[in-house]
Amino acid sequence: MAGGWARDGAVEEQIEASINDELKRMQARRGPVGESATHCAECDEEIPEKRRAAIPGVKLCVECQQGRDARPQMRGGFNRRGSKDSQLR
């Protein structure tokens, strides 16, 4: 499909890139996997046994995890480079 000045297949590449970005974001949100650590990966404090039992694969203590959750997460959003609406604004 031709898209003006874009080469053939450019639209499909943009769609594929958007899908791949969203899949990577979703995989990153997946919970921890594997064996739980006994000590926090950031501050080296001991992780309580109840936390390790409740969340398999946990690597951070409660305080470090809360600090990480409080950070703003940058999200790429949708790939609108090829959208006519974005070109008109």
Secondary structure, DSSP 8 states (H G I E B T S, - for coil): --BTTB-TTHHHHHHHHHHHHHHHHHHHHS---SS--SB-TTT--B--HHHHHHSTT--S-HHHHHHHHHS---------TT-HHHHH-
